[in-house]
Amino acid sequence: MKVAILGFGTVGVGVYEMLENCAGLEPGPVLVRPGKEDRPFKVSSMEQIVNDPEVSAVAEVMGGIEPANTYVTMALNAGKHVVTSNKALVAAHGIELAQLARLKGVSFLFSAACGGGVPFLHNLAIASQSDEILALGGILNGTTNFMLDAMQSEGKDYGDVLKQAQALGYAEADPTADVSGLDALRKIMLACAVAYDKLPVDGFDREGIESITAADVADFQASGLTCRLITSGGPAGESVYAYVEPVLFPANAPECSVVKNFNMARYNGKNAGAIVLMGQGAGRYPTASAVVRDLCGLGALEMLRPACAKVQADNSACAHPYYVRTDASRAGLFRFRESRLIGSVLRGVTEPVAVPAMHALANKIREEGGSIFFAAMEA
Ligand SMILES: NC(=O)c1ccc[n+]([C@@H]2O[C@H](COP(=O)([O-])OP(=O)(O)OC[C@H]3O[C@@H](n4cnc5c(N)ncnc54)[C@H](OP(=O)(O)O)[C@@H]3O)[C@@H](O)[C@H]2O)c1
């Protein structure tokens, strides 16, 4: 089967190389920008790809919402299978693209968009047909895991580990999507859509790692705790819950063994119990391997089923005790289980607080010019 590739960057080059050595698949034309057709297989017109009868599938690995959405729509309309690594595209237009794919009798798959090389969505798509998925999520952003791990193991401050992550190519020049939790949030949106036929598009709670300091890490490390940025999703009545926040884990938790830029995706099946998948969440070949894995499974798997619909996330029933570091003047805002005042800095652990309430409180403190770091306490 000949596969056209849209985009010849980090992932695109990896997909091309893997297809050159993959039984049953071969690379077809590669879409590049006009003026960049420096090899015979590169083309700059999407029409050339959709009108090529030898091309049966398209791998969209160019990123962004437009023109990716237009090109994927063109490919599906032309009766070609589509595999994409583009989480932003699937979060924005996945349901419509999956409907079009069904209409045309082709596949629309996107394993690489959540967990890179970790076969999380692939497993979820199958497991959710045979089991009840009670909860899902995990460590789905390698950049922030690298940074938190480096802060903890090397005692460095946030700014230093961010520079280190950028120098190693783990963080982009503008790291906002990673450190703010947006990248992880998009991944939990896709996982909920695959597992529950519900794509949450609103009502999330999202806290990244931008406010953590070396002093925070030293403080909870003294109690044997490790911080990870965790995405959480699960059923919530007619809707789903979906949120991202730092979580503190005791030393025996599996999350503590996830170091560097690795990912750890997990789900709990009613029958299967806890399933944990670990691996490279990004990078040329891990991500390309997930794209090619999808290409090998065309026709056998549906990730977004006909029932999939957009919903508003409902986190109101989710609650945890939280570790909080804030200004002493904010003490009255929290019901602390235990707290310590060190100069003008207040540190403590709250009684259980609903997730939306905790995130709203932190937003309010910041809007008023105050400072806060918070992390859920894993029981
Ligand atoms: N890198 C990873 O580890 C990873 C992991 C998981 C998912 N993903 C996802 O995979 C996608 C690609 O990521 P990447 O890291 O490979 O990005 P990248 O290195 O920036 O590559 C994207 C390529 O697409 C090309 N492109 C963009 N718009 C185009 C257009 N209109 N026409 C023709 N070519 C166009 C770019 O060309 P120019 O250079 O000329 O702009 C570039 O060569 C993204 O959606 C990303 O979120 C990446």
The ligand as a Gaussian input file, in Angstrom:
#p B3LYP/6-31G(d) Opt

LIG

0 1
 N        7.920000      15.637000      17.309000
 C        7.339000      14.789000      18.135000
 O        7.993000      14.132000      18.949000
 C        5.854000      14.586000      18.101000
 C        5.256000      13.676000      18.994000
 C        3.876000      13.449000      18.933000
 C        3.109000      14.168000      18.035000
 N        3.725000      15.091000      17.209000
 C        2.879000      15.828000      16.278000
 O        3.279000      15.546000      14.952000
 C        3.076000      16.693000      14.112000
 C        4.390000      17.039000      13.439000
 O        5.352000      17.309000      14.415000
 P        6.899000      17.494000      14.023000
 O        7.617000      17.523000      15.339000
 O        7.307000      16.530000      13.005000
 O        6.865000      18.980000      13.423000
 P        7.969000      19.643000      12.488000
 O        9.303000      19.058000      12.739000
 O        7.789000      21.113000      12.625000
 O        7.522000      19.183000      11.033000
 C        6.376000      19.658000      10.390000
 C        6.679000      19.670000       8.930000
 O        5.486000      19.972000       8.233000
 C        5.772000      20.956000       7.287000
 N        4.601000      21.739000       6.991000
 C        3.888000      22.511000       7.838000
 N        2.882000      23.113000       7.186000
 C        2.986000      22.721000       5.897000
 C        2.238000      23.009000       4.734000
 N        1.203000      23.838000       4.764000
 N        2.604000      22.415000       3.582000
 C        3.661000      21.588000       3.518000
 N        4.411000      21.264000       4.607000
 C        4.074000      21.844000       5.773000
 C        6.862000      21.797000       7.902000
 O        7.536000      22.487000       6.893000
 P        8.351000      23.838000       7.197000
 O        9.555000      23.418000       7.979000
 O        8.650000      24.319000       5.829000
 O        7.431000      24.722000       7.991000
 C        7.711000      20.715000       8.567000
 O        8.641000      20.173000       7.663000
 C        2.507000      17.766000      15.035000
 O        1.124000      17.745000      14.975000
 C        2.972000      17.338000      16.422000
 O        2.138000      17.810000      17.455000
 C        5.062000      15.306000      17.226000

